Amino acid sequence: MEKLKTLSASDVRHTAVRLLARREHSRQELQQKLLQRGFSLDLIQQELEKLVQKGLLSDERFVENYARARRNKGYGPLRIVVELQQRGVSGDLIDNYVDYAAEEWLELAEQIRQKRFGKKIPKDFNEKAKQMRFLQYRGFNMEHISKILSDKS
């Protein structure tokens, strides 16, 4: 059985702040990283609550930054939502920052498709299916994909 470190609250706090200095973390992510370092769950939860109260740890700030960064890298709303859920963020908070219906997703999907495949809309079924799979993998919904791959002539 793994031996838990018998370190003080200041050790937990110091480690947590050091991790937060590198990048934003969700509360669950930070808790998991501290557990992996051998700190006790009770001590971690106490210190994380103090960091939340001081404004050093914020799931809302994490979601805002994460969603923006992933969108800037060309990922769609479905993928961003799944990744945030995996990081322990609540559905309500995700809904506040990821709007599935926003026109920006359609524009982003088109930019990503053109960057990868060029401006021409494919006529060939296999090529169209390949582009659809690529956009689905990137996290765009079928409504967006259908619109940008439909014949515009």
C-alpha positions as CSV (number, residue, x, y, z in Angstrom):
1,M,0.0,0.0,0.0
2,E,1.2,3.5,-0.9
3,K,2.4,5.5,2.1
4,L,0.8,9.0,2.2
5,K,3.2,11.8,2.9
6,T,2.8,13.3,6.3
7,L,3.5,16.8,5.2
8,S,1.9,20.0,6.3
9,A,-0.8,22.1,4.8
10,S,1.8,24.6,3.6
11,D,3.5,21.8,1.6
12,V,0.1,21.1,-0.1
13,R,-0.5,24.8,-0.7
14,H,3.0,25.4,-2.0
15,T,2.7,22.5,-4.5
16,A,-0.7,23.6,-5.6
17,V,0.3,27.2,-6.2
18,R,3.4,26.1,-8.1
19,L,1.2,24.0,-10.4
20,L,-1.3,26.9,-10.8
21,A,1.6,29.2,-11.7
22,R,2.3,27.1,-14.8
23,R,-1.3,27.1,-16.0
24,E,-4.9,27.2,-14.9
25,H,-6.3,23.9,-13.6
26,S,-9.7,22.7,-12.7
27,R,-10.3,21.8,-9.1
28,Q,-10.5,18.1,-9.9
29,E,-7.3,18.2,-12.0
30,L,-5.4,19.9,-9.2
31,Q,-6.7,17.5,-6.6
32,Q,-5.7,14.5,-8.7
33,K,-2.2,15.9,-9.2
34,L,-1.8,16.5,-5.5
35,L,-3.1,13.0,-4.7
36,Q,-0.5,11.6,-7.2
37,R,2.2,13.4,-5.2
38,G,1.1,11.5,-2.1
39,F,-0.8,14.2,-0.1
40,S,-3.8,13.2,2.0
41,L,-7.3,13.9,0.5
42,D,-8.5,15.7,3.6
43,L,-5.5,18.1,3.6
44,I,-5.8,18.6,-0.2
45,Q,-9.5,19.5,0.0
46,Q,-8.9,21.9,2.9
47,E,-6.2,23.7,1.0
48,L,-8.0,23.8,-2.3
49,E,-11.0,25.4,-0.6
50,K,-8.7,28.1,0.8
51,L,-7.3,28.7,-2.7
52,V,-10.8,29.0,-4.1
53,Q,-11.7,31.6,-1.4
54,K,-8.5,33.6,-2.2
55,G,-9.4,33.5,-5.9
56,L,-6.2,31.5,-6.9
57,L,-8.2,28.5,-8.1
58,S,-11.3,29.0,-10.2
59,D,-13.1,26.4,-12.4
60,E,-14.8,29.3,-14.1
61,R,-11.5,30.9,-15.1
62,F,-10.2,27.5,-16.1
63,V,-13.2,26.8,-18.4
64,E,-12.9,30.3,-20.0
65,N,-9.2,29.9,-20.8
66,Y,-9.4,26.3,-21.8
67,A,-12.3,26.7,-24.2
68,R,-10.7,29.7,-25.8
69,A,-7.3,28.0,-26.2
70,R,-8.9,24.8,-27.8
71,R,-11.1,26.9,-30.1
72,N,-8.0,28.8,-31.2
73,K,-6.3,25.5,-32.0
74,G,-9.3,24.6,-34.3
75,Y,-11.3,22.3,-32.1
76,G,-15.1,22.3,-32.1
77,P,-17.7,22.5,-29.3
78,L,-18.3,18.8,-29.0
79,R,-14.7,17.9,-28.4
80,I,-14.1,20.9,-26.0
81,V,-17.2,19.9,-23.9
82,V,-15.9,16.3,-23.6
83,E,-12.4,17.4,-22.6
84,L,-13.9,19.8,-20.0
85,Q,-16.1,17.0,-18.6
86,Q,-13.0,14.8,-18.3
87,R,-11.4,17.5,-16.3
88,G,-14.2,17.5,-13.8
89,V,-16.0,20.7,-14.8
90,S,-19.7,21.0,-14.1
91,G,-22.2,20.9,-17.0
92,D,-23.7,24.3,-16.1
93,L,-20.3,26.0,-16.1
94,I,-19.5,24.4,-19.5
95,D,-22.8,25.6,-20.9
96,N,-21.9,29.2,-19.9
97,Y,-18.7,29.2,-22.1
98,V,-19.5,26.8,-24.9
99,D,-22.4,27.8,-27.1
100,Y,-23.0,25.0,-29.6
101,A,-25.2,27.1,-31.9
102,A,-22.8,30.1,-32.3
103,E,-22.0,31.0,-35.8
104,E,-18.3,31.1,-35.0
105,W,-18.3,27.3,-35.0
106,L,-19.5,27.1,-38.6
107,E,-16.8,29.7,-39.6
108,L,-14.1,27.8,-37.7
109,A,-15.1,24.4,-39.2
110,E,-14.9,25.9,-42.7
111,Q,-11.4,27.5,-41.9
112,I,-10.1,24.2,-40.6
113,R,-11.5,22.2,-43.5
114,Q,-10.0,24.7,-46.0
115,K,-6.6,24.7,-44.3
116,R,-6.5,20.9,-44.4
117,F,-8.2,20.1,-47.7
118,G,-8.3,23.3,-49.8
119,K,-11.2,25.5,-50.9
120,K,-12.9,23.1,-53.3
121,I,-15.9,21.2,-51.9
122,P,-15.4,17.5,-52.8
123,K,-17.9,15.8,-55.2
124,D,-16.5,12.3,-54.6
125,F,-18.3,10.4,-51.8
126,N,-15.1,9.0,-50.3
127,E,-13.3,12.3,-50.2
128,K,-16.4,13.9,-48.6
129,A,-16.6,11.1,-46.0
130,K,-12.9,11.6,-45.2
131,Q,-13.5,15.4,-44.6
132,M,-16.6,14.6,-42.5
133,R,-14.6,12.2,-40.3
134,F,-11.8,14.8,-39.9
135,L,-14.3,17.5,-38.8
136,Q,-16.1,15.1,-36.5
137,Y,-12.8,14.1,-34.8
138,R,-12.1,17.8,-34.3
139,G,-15.4,18.1,-32.5
140,F,-17.8,19.8,-34.9
141,N,-21.4,18.7,-35.0
142,M,-23.2,17.2,-38.1
143,E,-25.2,20.4,-38.7
144,H,-22.0,22.4,-39.2
145,I,-20.3,19.7,-41.2
146,S,-23.3,19.3,-43.5
147,K,-23.5,23.0,-44.1
148,I,-19.9,23.5,-45.1
149,L,-19.8,20.3,-47.2
150,S,-23.0,20.9,-49.1
151,D,-22.8,22.0,-52.7
152,K,-23.1,25.7,-52.8
153,S,-23.6,26.0,-56.6
